[in-house]
Amino acid sequence: MSQFILSLIGGIFVSATAGYLGTLMLQKRMALVAGPLGHLTLPGIALALLYGFDVSLGAFPFVILGIILIWLFEMRTKLPMEALTAVVFASGVALAFLFLPIEQAEAALVGDISQVSFVETAVTAVLCLLIFLVMRKIFSKMLLISISEDLAKVEGIDIKKYNLIYLGCIAVIVALGAKMVGGLLTAALVAIPACAAKNLSKNMRRYSFLSPFFGAISAVSGIFLFQFFSLPAGPMIIISATLIFLISLVFKKR
């Protein structure tokens, strides 16, 4: 299987799943949480680049550690999740730039999807499908939590447990997205398709369909531009998503 096809498959799975996660992140007003979590991947990416193993594998433990810290801090302090994420991520960035070789900084910051193997693509696809199935299972409960935690408690929903599951799903997609768009641009993978979908949706069902669809279209467009014009794939995926968002504004106005 050609490198282009592998990149395309991996990009579609990651972007579509990130878009689906973004539907809830937007509802919970935490769409920018993926950005600081993306920065937390940088120490792991630096280690992966230094020692020659998979970037997502290096990123994952650092994101998981950040997620656990944020979850624990939220329970102890009751501060907003986005504020706690900002507190945690700075240390990750500082650690990364202590030992990240400057010549490899670009791959860490904006990603490189052009070197994925068949095994990496297969693992990415399986993990994305698992995240999608988990999110389908907990979506209604997480939606109720985002609307009213008090109402969710009345319904017997364990808010701490479901928040942890949701944050775990975000951690996996951020780690996978780090290989595609780097540690700098992961928030855009989650937020922009969801924003575009929100502009064109009158109900939650349409919203939760359009967001992963726009994510997938962004990945396809960006990777094709990378293939034919030798432009960096990660930034082109984000620019494609931004163009879709701008188009959605036109149709929303009409």
C-alpha positions in Angstrom: 0.0 0.0 0.0 1.4 3.4 -1.0 2.6 5.9 1.6 0.0 8.4 0.3 -2.9 6.0 0.9 -1.7 5.2 4.4 -1.4 8.9 5.2 -4.9 9.5 3.8 -6.5 6.6 5.8 -4.8 7.7 9.0 -5.6 11.3 8.5 -9.3 10.6 7.9 -9.7 8.4 11.0 -7.9 10.9 13.3 -9.6 14.0 11.9 -13.1 12.5 11.9 -12.8 11.2 15.4 -11.3 14.6 16.6 -14.3 16.3 15.0 -16.7 14.0 16.8 -15.0 14.7 20.1 -15.2 18.4 19.3 -19.0 18.4 19.3 -18.9 17.8 23.1 -15.9 20.0 23.8 -17.7 22.9 22.2 -20.8 22.2 24.3 -18.7 22.1 27.5 -16.8 25.2 26.4 -13.5 23.4 26.5 -12.5 23.3 22.8 -9.2 24.9 23.6 -8.3 22.2 26.1 -6.9 20.1 23.2 -4.3 22.9 22.5 -2.5 22.8 25.8 -2.8 19.0 25.8 -1.2 19.0 22.4 1.7 21.0 24.0 2.0 18.3 26.6 2.9 15.9 23.8 6.0 17.8 23.1 8.3 16.1 25.7 7.2 12.7 24.3 7.6 13.8 20.7 11.1 15.0 21.6 12.0 11.7 23.1 10.6 9.8 20.1 12.6 11.9 17.7 15.8 11.5 19.7 15.5 7.8 20.1 13.7 6.9 16.8 10.4 5.4 18.0 6.8 6.3 17.1 5.8 9.9 17.9 2.3 9.0 19.1 3.8 6.3 21.4 6.1 8.9 22.9 3.3 11.5 23.2 0.7 9.2 24.9 2.2 8.8 28.4 2.7 12.6 28.8 -0.8 13.4 27.7 -2.2 10.7 30.0 -0.2 12.1 32.9 -1.5 15.6 32.1 -5.1 14.3 31.9 -4.9 12.6 35.3 -3.4 15.8 36.9 -6.1 18.0 35.4 -8.8 15.5 36.6 -7.4 15.4 40.1 -7.0 19.2 40.2 -10.6 19.7 39.1 -11.9 17.5 41.9 -9.7 19.3 44.5 -10.1 22.9 43.4 -13.4 23.1 41.4 -11.5 25.5 39.0 -12.6 25.4 35.3 -11.0 22.6 33.3 -9.5 25.0 30.7 -7.8 27.0 33.5 -6.3 23.9 35.0 -5.1 22.7 31.6 -3.3 26.0 31.1 -1.6 25.4 34.4 -0.4 21.9 33.5 0.7 22.4 29.9 3.4 25.0 30.4 5.6 22.6 32.2 5.3 20.2 29.3 6.5 22.8 26.9 9.4 23.8 29.1 10.5 20.2 29.5 10.4 19.6 25.7 12.6 22.5 24.8 15.2 21.5 27.4 16.3 18.6 25.2 14.5 18.9 21.8 17.1 19.3 19.0 16.3 22.6 17.2 16.7 20.8 13.8 13.8 18.5 14.7 11.5 21.2 16.2 9.4 21.5 13.0 8.3 17.9 13.1 7.4 18.3 16.8 5.5 21.5 16.3 3.6 20.9 13.0 3.8 17.1 12.5 4.8 14.8 9.7 2.2 12.3 8.4 4.2 11.3 5.4 6.2 8.6 7.2 3.4 6.4 8.7 3.7 2.7 8.3 1.0 0.1 7.6 1.0 -1.0 11.3 0.8 2.5 12.6 -2.1 3.2 10.3 -3.9 0.1 11.4 -3.4 0.8 15.1 -4.6 4.4 14.5 -7.8 3.2 12.7 -8.6 0.7 15.5 -8.0 3.2 18.3 -10.2 5.8 16.5 -13.0 3.3 16.0 -12.8 2.4 19.7 -13.0 6.0 20.7 -16.0 6.6 18.5 -17.8 3.6 20.0 -17.0 4.7 23.5 -18.2 8.2 22.7 -21.4 6.9 21.2 -22.1 5.0 24.4 -21.5 8.0 26.7 -22.6 10.8 24.4 -26.0 11.5 25.9 -24.7 11.4 29.5 -21.8 13.7 28.7 -24.3 16.1 26.9 -26.5 16.2 30.0 -23.4 16.8 32.2 -22.4 19.7 29.9 -26.0 21.2 30.2 -26.4 20.8 34.0 -24.2 18.8 36.4 -26.9 19.1 39.1 -29.5 17.5 36.7 -26.9 14.8 35.8 -26.5 14.0 39.5 -30.3 13.7 39.9 -30.2 11.2 37.0 -27.6 9.1 38.9 -24.8 9.9 36.5 -21.3 9.5 38.0 -19.8 12.8 36.7 -16.2 12.1 37.8 -16.2 8.7 36.0 -17.6 10.0 32.8 -15.4 13.1 32.7 -12.3 10.8 33.2 -13.5 8.5 30.3 -14.0 11.5 28.1 -10.7 13.1 29.0 -9.0 9.7 28.3 -10.6 9.7 24.8 -9.2 13.2 24.2 -5.8 12.1 25.4 -5.7 9.3 22.8 -6.8 11.5 19.9 -4.3 14.2 20.9 -1.5 11.7 20.9 -2.5 10.4 17.5 -3.0 13.9 16.2 0.5 14.9 17.3 1.9 12.8 14.5 -0.4 14.3 11.9 -0.4 18.0 12.8 2.2 18.2 15.6 1.9 19.4 19.2 1.1 23.0 18.1 -2.1 22.5 16.1 -4.1 19.7 17.8 -6.7 22.1 19.2 -7.7 23.1 15.6 -8.4 19.4 14.7 -11.0 19.3 17.5 -12.4 22.8 17.4 -12.7 24.0 13.8 -14.8 21.2 12.3 -17.1 21.4 15.3 -17.5 25.2 14.9 -18.3 24.8 11.2 -20.8 22.0 12.0 -22.4 24.2 14.7 -23.0 27.0 12.1 -24.9 24.6 9.9 -26.8 22.5 12.4 -30.3 23.0 13.8 -30.2 19.9 16.0 -27.7 17.7 17.8 -28.0 14.8 15.4 -27.0 16.9 12.4 -24.3 18.6 14.5 -22.7 15.3 15.6 -22.8 14.0 12.0 -21.3 17.1 10.3 -18.5 17.7 12.7 -16.6 14.4 11.9 -17.6 14.7 8.2 -15.9 18.2 8.1 -12.9 16.8 10.0 -12.5 14.0 7.4 -12.9 16.4 4.4 -10.2 18.7 6.0 -7.8 15.7 6.2 -8.4 14.6 2.6 -8.0 18.2 1.3 -4.8 18.9 3.3 -3.2 15.6 2.4 -3.9 16.0 -1.3 -2.4 19.5 -1.2 0.6 18.0 0.6 0.9 15.3 -2.1 0.7 17.5 -5.1 2.3 20.7 -4.0 4.8 19.5 -1.4 3.3 21.7 1.3 3.4 20.6 4.9 0.4 18.3 5.5 -0.4 19.4 9.1 -0.8 23.1 8.4 -2.7 22.4 5.2 -5.2 20.2 7.0 -5.9 23.1 9.4 -6.1 25.6 6.6 -8.6 23.4 4.8 -10.7 23.1 8.0 -10.6 26.9 8.4 -11.8 27.4 4.8 -14.8 25.0 5.5 -15.5 27.1 8.6 -15.5 30.3 6.5 -17.8 28.7 4.0 -20.2 27.7 6.8 -20.4 31.3 7.9 -21.7 32.2 4.4 -24.4 29.6 4.5 -25.3 30.4 8.1 -25.9 34.0 7.2 -28.2 32.9 4.3 
